[in-house]
Amino acid sequence: SVDGAPEVDMVVDLTCEWSAPEALRSVPEYVAVPVVDTTRPRIDQLLHLSELVCEHLRRPEAGSVYIHCANGYGRSAVAAAVVLLANGTCATPLETVRVIKAARPVVSLNKSRRRWPCEAKTHIEVLQEVFREMGGADDDDGEDPTEPFFRFAGFSCPSADCRVAALK
């Protein structure tokens, strides 16, 4: 533990490119959801992860949650956005995109662009589908708050109630 840093006691590992380091696997709650790089977790995976993370964070003694993927701008960003929706920090998918992009500009939660021609859904379409599964309505205001970035920067949710971090 680093002085002043919150204790991480839950890790959500979205990588399948390599084995997780012992330091990540040794936290009290380690959840592996292997997802291939440049793809997105399935809706059922995102809903399940959000339930686990929200349940964890409701505990008074809970520490921080570390959600990670290989580069920290795709899979982990979508998972963190779903948690922000599930725990009520954000009210709509587009709000989650704005919050996450403000904290970590490199995320690629794209609304109108697919990274690859074979992709069935954009990040925001995945978030909107999850939101509908949670009982929400579409919130498409026509604005695209995203653009692709390929540089690294740290992410940490700016909300005082949210202890979710998605880092490289």
Backbone torsions as a table, in degrees:
resi	resn	phi	psi	omega
1	SER	NA	135.6	178.8
2	VAL	-89.8	138.7	179.8
3	ASP	-53.1	128.7	177.9
4	GLY	84.3	-14.0	179.8
5	ALA	-85.3	143.5	178.1
6	PRO	-66.1	148.1	178.3
7	GLU	-71.9	126.1	176.9
8	VAL	-91.1	119.0	178.2
9	ASP	-126.1	11.6	171.2
10	MET	-144.0	131.1	176.3
11	VAL	-120.8	130.2	172.2
12	VAL	-110.5	112.7	-175.6
13	ASP	-104.1	112.2	-178.8
14	LEU	-101.0	11.2	-178.9
15	THR	-90.2	155.5	168.5
16	CYS	-137.6	7.7	-177.9
17	GLU	-76.2	-25.1	-176.8
18	TRP	-156.3	169.4	177.2
19	SER	-76.7	143.0	179.3
20	ALA	-70.1	140.2	176.5
21	PRO	-62.3	151.3	180.0
22	GLU	-53.1	-37.9	-179.1
23	ALA	-59.2	-36.9	178.4
24	LEU	-75.4	-41.9	-178.6
25	ARG	-70.3	-18.0	-175.0
26	SER	-89.5	-3.0	177.2
27	VAL	-68.0	158.5	-177.6
28	PRO	-55.8	-38.6	177.9
29	GLU	-124.4	108.8	177.2
30	TYR	-114.6	121.0	-178.7
31	VAL	-119.5	118.8	178.0
32	ALA	-104.1	124.9	174.1
33	VAL	-129.1	88.0	-175.9
34	PRO	-64.9	120.6	179.0
35	VAL	-132.6	130.2	-178.4
36	VAL	-64.0	138.2	179.1
37	ASP	-56.6	145.4	-178.3
38	THR	73.3	4.3	173.2
39	THR	-112.8	-178.0	-178.8
40	ARG	-120.5	150.2	172.8
41	PRO	-61.4	151.7	176.0
42	ARG	-69.3	159.1	179.8
43	ILE	-56.5	-47.1	-179.1
44	ASP	-62.8	-35.5	176.9
45	GLN	-65.5	-43.5	-179.2
46	LEU	-64.8	-41.9	178.7
47	LEU	-64.4	-42.8	179.0
48	HIS	-64.1	-45.8	178.6
49	LEU	-59.8	-43.4	-178.5
50	SER	-63.7	-37.6	176.6
51	GLU	-62.7	-46.2	-179.9
52	LEU	-61.6	-46.4	-177.6
53	VAL	-66.9	-44.9	-179.8
54	CYS	-63.7	-41.1	177.1
55	GLU	-60.9	-44.2	178.6
56	HIS	-59.7	-48.2	-175.5
57	LEU	-70.8	-19.3	177.2
58	ARG	-72.2	-21.1	-179.8
59	ARG	-71.8	130.1	-177.5
60	PRO	-58.0	-32.9	-177.4
61	GLU	-87.2	0.2	-175.2
62	ALA	-63.9	140.5	172.6
63	GLY	-93.7	-157.7	-178.1
64	SER	-81.5	162.4	177.1
65	VAL	-113.7	133.0	178.9
66	TYR	-110.7	110.8	178.4
67	ILE	-104.0	122.8	-176.4
68	HIS	-139.5	153.6	170.6
69	CYS	-136.3	-165.7	-174.8
70	ALA	-66.0	-47.3	-174.8
71	ASN	-115.8	-13.2	175.5
72	GLY	78.7	24.6	177.9
73	TYR	-132.0	3.8	-179.7
74	GLY	-128.3	-86.3	-175.5
75	ARG	-57.3	-47.8	-178.1
76	SER	-67.8	-34.7	179.3
77	ALA	-66.6	-41.2	177.8
78	VAL	-64.7	-43.5	179.4
79	ALA	-63.0	-44.0	178.8
80	ALA	-63.5	-38.4	179.1
81	ALA	-63.1	-39.8	179.0
82	VAL	-66.1	-38.1	176.8
83	VAL	-63.5	-42.1	178.5
84	LEU	-61.4	-34.9	175.0
85	LEU	-70.4	-46.6	-175.1
86	ALA	-65.6	-36.7	-177.6
87	ASN	-90.3	2.3	175.5
88	GLY	84.0	3.4	177.4
89	THR	-62.5	-39.4	177.4
90	CYS	-120.1	146.0	-176.1
91	ALA	-92.6	-21.6	-176.6
92	THR	-142.4	160.1	176.2
93	PRO	-57.8	-42.3	-179.4
94	LEU	-65.7	-33.2	175.8
95	GLU	-65.0	-39.1	178.3
96	THR	-62.8	-39.7	178.9
97	VAL	-62.1	-45.8	-179.5
98	ARG	-62.5	-43.2	-179.7
99	VAL	-63.9	-47.6	-177.8
100	ILE	-68.5	-43.0	178.7
101	LYS	-63.8	-33.4	178.0
102	ALA	-66.6	-36.5	-178.6
103	ALA	-85.2	-31.1	-176.2
104	ARG	-143.5	86.5	-173.8
105	PRO	-60.1	-19.9	-177.4
106	VAL	-77.3	-10.7	-177.8
107	VAL	-60.8	150.2	-178.2
108	SER	-117.4	58.5	175.8
109	LEU	-83.0	76.0	-173.0
110	ASN	-78.3	140.2	177.6
111	LYS	-95.6	-44.5	-171.0
112	SER	-111.8	-8.8	-177.4
113	ARG	-116.5	135.3	170.8
114	ARG	-96.6	139.1	-177.7
115	ARG	-69.8	-36.1	179.7
116	TRP	-127.8	146.0	-179.3
117	PRO	-58.0	-28.4	-176.9
118	CYS	-82.0	-6.6	-179.1
119	GLU	-67.4	131.8	-178.5
120	ALA	-78.2	-34.4	-175.3
121	LYS	-140.1	149.9	172.6
122	THR	-81.2	169.2	177.8
123	HIS	-57.2	-46.1	-176.9
124	ILE	-67.4	-33.7	175.8
125	GLU	-64.3	-38.7	175.8
126	VAL	-63.4	-46.1	178.7
127	LEU	-61.1	-41.2	179.7
128	GLN	-65.9	-37.7	177.3
129	GLU	-65.6	-42.7	176.3
130	VAL	-60.7	-44.1	-179.9
131	PHE	-59.1	-43.3	177.3
132	ARG	-63.2	-39.6	177.3
133	GLU	-61.8	-30.2	178.7
134	MET	-82.9	-1.0	178.6
135	GLY	98.4	6.3	179.8
136	GLY	-85.7	169.1	178.0
137	ALA	-107.7	161.7	177.5
138	ASP	-58.2	144.4	-179.5
139	ASP	-128.3	28.5	-177.0
140	ASP	-70.1	110.3	-179.9
141	ASP	-98.1	9.9	178.4
142	GLY	84.0	-12.4	-178.3
143	GLU	-89.9	140.6	175.1
144	ASP	-107.8	101.6	-176.8
145	PRO	-80.7	7.0	-173.3
146	THR	-120.1	162.8	170.3
147	GLU	-158.1	151.9	-175.8
148	PRO	-72.5	140.6	176.2
149	PHE	-133.3	149.5	178.0
150	PHE	-135.7	41.9	174.0
151	ARG	-125.0	162.5	-175.9
152	PHE	-98.9	138.9	171.4
153	ALA	-151.9	157.5	-179.4
154	GLY	-74.7	152.5	176.8
155	PHE	-125.3	137.6	171.6
156	SER	-156.5	127.6	-175.5
157	CYS	-59.6	130.3	-177.8
158	PRO	-75.7	-10.8	-178.0
159	SER	-72.7	135.0	179.7
160	ALA	-65.9	-26.7	-178.2
161	ASP	-85.5	-10.0	-171.6
162	CYS	-106.6	123.0	178.5
163	ARG	-110.5	38.6	-179.7
164	VAL	-98.9	133.2	176.2
165	ALA	-129.7	136.8	174.6
166	ALA	-119.9	109.5	-175.0
167	LEU	-127.8	162.8	175.2
168	LYS	-64.9	NA	NA
